[in-house]
Amino acid sequence: MNTITKLFNPGRTYLLLAILIFAAANSIIRKLTEIGAQNLINGRNPITFCNVLLVGNLCAFLALIVIYGRQWNFKTLKKLTTTDWLGLLAVAILSGALAPYLTFTALEQTAVNNVVLVGRIEPPLALALSIILLKEKVNNWVIAGAVVSSIGVVLTIILQPPEPNMMNMGAGLMIGKGEIMAAAGAIFLAISTIISKIKLRQIPLGIFTIFRTFTGTLVFFIVVLKLYGLVHFIDVLSPFVWQWMLLYGAVIIVGGQLLWFQGLKKTTAADVSLASSFSPIAGVLASYLILETVPTTPQYIGGSVIILGIIINQIGVNYQPVKSVNSEKITVEKDMEVGFKGM
């Protein structure tokens, strides 16, 4: 009984539940757009990916204000330097605007499972950048796991059957636009993780998350406004949109964030890494349960190699010195570990 209690302590349980919720985000987003397609407003789908992203971010912003609003006080803000604000701005644009936009665009053009699996290029890339730029020391198991996972991502991309929306990369290599978008989003997340490690270790979590969410939402809104005009958000205030978005916001955004932050406070870095490793499995399972999507052969092959890489990585993580995530600086760093959280 003591072993089971230790294995499923409250902190780890919080993290695992949060991971399950975040992993289901892609499938739920796709399902919402399908519901919107069945309930057109003047011939338009009211639940577009842009509407979901905008409203979802607004829900997240309000939730974060309730959770961490007290950290936004004059005394705390006065300690931030110009460099801190520039770092926050860079991370907000990369992980709060560009990465979610690219992920949502990928969901429009390819299968959810592809987006889930291709997105796993982020952890190995972030690790590589950490070793190169930050001179972080990791053991060979961790490096080997990252390499194997990267191979799995590549296999998922290149083994896809030919489709009309694929791009010719030369030498007969065809890659889907959705997969390229998903990879680009993961790359932006990896870069923002490195910036966080370099510039934002001392930033309180509340300042970090609220600024990232607000600024990312604002940048996204301005960019879409410039590209497509205000008409692109014509149905964003529709009661039909909000009845579904309040459910999405309450479960995925608010519920997921609350569980995630509670888990970060009560666990170690190794626990966070282990919980995050379940993300691709949970994502594919959610796609099957919510969308009834059966994995394809390329997804099985690539996914299996990715899971093998994750197992190797976890062996290496167990040999790494255990770090606590109770301090704000570690929590900020580890908040970036999951990647896409549905917003």
QUIFENDA-V870470 format. One record per residue. N is the residue number from 1. RES is the residue in three letters. SS is DSSP state (H for helix, E for strand, L for the rest). PHI is phi as a letter, one per 20 degrees, with the letter a starting at -180 (none if undefined). D_LAST is the distance of its C-alpha to the last C-alpha in whole Angstrom. Layout:
# QUIFENDA-V870470
n: (N/N)
res: (RES/RES)
ss: (SS/SS)
phi: (PHI/PHI)
d_last: (D_LAST/D_LAST)
This chain:
# QUIFENDA-V870470
n: (1/2/3/4/5/6/7/8/9/10/11/12/13/14/15/16/17/18/19/20/21/22/23/24/25/26/27/28/29/30/31/32/33/34/35/36/37/38/39/40/41/42/43/44/45/46/47/48/49/50/51/52/53/54/55/56/57/58/59/60/61/62/63/64/65/66/67/68/69/70/71/72/73/74/75/76/77/78/79/80/81/82/83/84/85/86/87/88/89/90/91/92/93/94/95/96/97/98/99/100/101/102/103/104/105/106/107/108/109/110/111/112/113/114/115/116/117/118/119/120/121/122/123/124/125/126/127/128/129/130/131/132/133/134/135/136/137/138/139/140/141/142/143/144/145/146/147/148/149/150/151/152/153/154/155/156/157/158/159/160/161/162/163/164/165/166/167/168/169/170/171/172/173/174/175/176/177/178/179/180/181/182/183/184/185/186/187/188/189/190/191/192/193/194/195/196/197/198/199/200/201/202/203/204/205/206/207/208/209/210/211/212/213/214/215/216/217/218/219/220/221/222/223/224/225/226/227/228/229/230/231/232/233/234/235/236/237/238/239/240/241/242/243/244/245/246/247/248/249/250/251/252/253/254/255/256/257/258/259/260/261/262/263/264/265/266/267/268/269/270/271/272/273/274/275/276/277/278/279/280/281/282/283/284/285/286/287/288/289/290/291/292/293/294/295/296/297/298/299/300/301/302/303/304/305/306/307/308/309/310/311/312/313/314/315/316/317/318/319/320/321/322/323/324/325/326/327/328/329/330/331/332/333/334/335/336/337/338/339/340/341/342/343)
res: (MET/ASN/THR/ILE/THR/LYS/LEU/PHE/ASN/PRO/GLY/ARG/THR/TYR/LEU/LEU/LEU/ALA/ILE/LEU/ILE/PHE/ALA/ALA/ALA/ASN/SER/ILE/ILE/ARG/LYS/LEU/THR/GLU/ILE/GLY/ALA/GLN/ASN/LEU/ILE/ASN/GLY/ARG/ASN/PRO/ILE/THR/PHE/CYS/ASN/VAL/LEU/LEU/VAL/GLY/ASN/LEU/CYS/ALA/PHE/LEU/ALA/LEU/ILE/VAL/ILE/TYR/GLY/ARG/GLN/TRP/ASN/PHE/LYS/THR/LEU/LYS/LYS/LEU/THR/THR/THR/ASP/TRP/LEU/GLY/LEU/LEU/ALA/VAL/ALA/ILE/LEU/SER/GLY/ALA/LEU/ALA/PRO/TYR/LEU/THR/PHE/THR/ALA/LEU/GLU/GLN/THR/ALA/VAL/ASN/ASN/VAL/VAL/LEU/VAL/GLY/ARG/ILE/GLU/PRO/PRO/LEU/ALA/LEU/ALA/LEU/SER/ILE/ILE/LEU/LEU/LYS/GLU/LYS/VAL/ASN/ASN/TRP/VAL/ILE/ALA/GLY/ALA/VAL/VAL/SER/SER/ILE/GLY/VAL/VAL/LEU/THR/ILE/ILE/LEU/GLN/PRO/PRO/GLU/PRO/ASN/MET/MET/ASN/MET/GLY/ALA/GLY/LEU/MET/ILE/GLY/LYS/GLY/GLU/ILE/MET/ALA/ALA/ALA/GLY/ALA/ILE/PHE/LEU/ALA/ILE/SER/THR/ILE/ILE/SER/LYS/ILE/LYS/LEU/ARG/GLN/ILE/PRO/LEU/GLY/ILE/PHE/THR/ILE/PHE/ARG/THR/PHE/THR/GLY/THR/LEU/VAL/PHE/PHE/ILE/VAL/VAL/LEU/LYS/LEU/TYR/GLY/LEU/VAL/HIS/PHE/ILE/ASP/VAL/LEU/SER/PRO/PHE/VAL/TRP/GLN/TRP/MET/LEU/LEU/TYR/GLY/ALA/VAL/ILE/ILE/VAL/GLY/GLY/GLN/LEU/LEU/TRP/PHE/GLN/GLY/LEU/LYS/LYS/THR/THR/ALA/ALA/ASP/VAL/SER/LEU/ALA/SER/SER/PHE/SER/PRO/ILE/ALA/GLY/VAL/LEU/ALA/SER/TYR/LEU/ILE/LEU/GLU/THR/VAL/PRO/THR/THR/PRO/GLN/TYR/ILE/GLY/GLY/SER/VAL/ILE/ILE/LEU/GLY/ILE/ILE/ILE/ASN/GLN/ILE/GLY/VAL/ASN/TYR/GLN/PRO/VAL/LYS/SER/VAL/ASN/SER/GLU/LYS/ILE/THR/VAL/GLU/LYS/ASP/MET/GLU/VAL/GLY/PHE/LYS/GLY/MET)
ss: (L/H/H/H/H/H/H/L/L/H/H/H/H/H/H/H/H/H/H/H/H/H/H/H/H/H/H/H/H/H/H/H/H/H/H/H/H/L/L/L/E/L/L/E/L/L/L/L/H/H/H/H/H/H/H/H/H/H/H/H/H/H/H/H/H/H/H/H/H/H/H/L/L/H/H/H/H/H/L/L/L/H/H/H/H/H/H/H/H/H/H/H/H/H/H/H/H/H/H/H/H/H/H/H/H/H/H/H/H/L/L/H/H/H/H/H/H/H/L/L/H/H/H/H/H/H/H/H/H/H/H/H/H/L/L/L/L/L/L/H/H/H/H/H/H/H/H/H/H/H/H/H/H/H/H/H/H/H/L/L/L/L/L/L/L/E/E/E/L/L/L/L/L/E/E/E/H/H/H/H/H/H/H/H/H/H/H/H/H/H/H/H/H/H/H/H/H/H/H/L/L/L/L/L/H/H/H/H/H/H/H/H/H/H/H/H/H/H/H/H/H/H/H/H/H/H/H/H/L/H/H/H/H/L/L/L/L/L/H/H/H/H/H/H/H/H/H/H/H/H/H/H/H/H/H/H/H/H/H/H/H/H/H/H/H/H/L/E/H/H/H/H/H/H/H/H/H/L/H/H/H/H/H/H/H/H/H/H/H/H/H/L/L/L/L/L/H/H/H/H/H/H/H/H/H/H/H/H/H/H/H/H/H/H/H/H/H/H/H/L/L/L/L/E/L/L/L/H/H/H/H/H/H/H/H/L/L/L/L/L/L/L/L)
phi: (none/f/f/f/f/f/f/d/f/g/f/f/f/g/f/f/f/f/f/f/f/f/f/e/g/g/f/f/f/f/f/f/f/f/f/f/f/e/c/f/d/l/n/d/e/f/d/e/f/f/f/f/f/f/f/f/f/f/f/f/f/f/f/f/f/f/f/c/g/f/f/e/c/g/f/f/f/f/f/f/e/g/f/g/f/f/f/f/f/f/f/f/f/f/e/e/c/f/f/f/f/f/f/f/f/f/f/f/d/b/f/g/g/f/f/f/f/f/f/f/f/f/g/f/f/f/f/f/f/f/f/f/e/d/l/f/d/c/e/f/f/f/f/f/f/f/f/f/f/f/f/f/f/f/f/g/f/e/e/f/f/g/c/f/e/e/d/e/e/n/l/m/e/d/c/f/f/f/f/f/f/f/f/f/f/f/f/f/f/f/f/f/f/f/f/f/f/e/d/d/f/e/f/g/g/f/f/f/f/f/f/f/f/f/f/f/f/f/f/g/f/f/f/f/f/f/f/c/n/f/f/f/d/f/d/f/e/f/g/f/f/f/f/e/f/f/f/f/f/f/e/f/f/f/f/f/f/f/f/f/f/f/f/f/f/d/c/e/f/f/f/f/f/f/f/f/f/e/g/f/f/f/f/f/f/f/f/f/f/e/d/l/e/e/g/e/g/g/f/f/f/f/f/f/f/f/f/f/f/f/f/f/g/f/f/f/f/f/e/f/g/f/d/e/d/f/e/f/f/f/f/g/f/f/f/e/f/f/n/f/d/n/b)
d_last: (38/37/36/33/33/32/30/28/28/25/23/23/22/19/18/19/17/14/14/15/12/9/12/12/9/10/13/12/10/13/16/14/15/18/19/19/21/24/23/24/24/27/27/23/20/18/15/14/11/11/11/8/6/8/9/6/6/9/9/8/10/13/13/13/16/17/17/18/19/23/22/22/26/28/30/26/25/29/29/26/28/27/26/23/22/22/20/17/17/17/14/12/13/13/10/8/9/11/10/6/9/11/10/9/13/14/13/16/18/19/19/16/18/18/15/15/18/18/15/17/19/17/19/22/21/20/23/25/24/25/28/29/28/28/31/29/32/31/33/34/32/29/29/31/28/26/28/28/25/24/27/26/23/25/27/24/24/28/29/27/30/30/28/29/25/26/27/31/30/34/37/36/32/30/26/23/21/18/19/19/16/14/17/16/12/14/17/14/13/16/18/15/16/20/20/18/21/24/23/21/23/24/21/21/17/17/18/15/12/13/14/11/9/11/13/10/9/13/14/11/13/17/16/16/18/21/20/20/22/21/22/18/17/20/19/16/18/20/21/20/16/16/18/15/12/14/14/10/9/12/12/9/7/11/13/11/11/14/16/14/16/19/19/19/22/24/24/25/23/25/23/20/21/22/19/17/20/19/16/17/20/18/15/19/20/17/18/21/21/19/20/23/22/25/25/27/29/27/24/27/29/26/24/27/28/24/25/28/27/25/28/30/27/27/31/31/28/31/33/31/32/30/28/27/23/25/25/22/22/22/19/17/18/17/14/13/15/12/10/7/6/4/0)
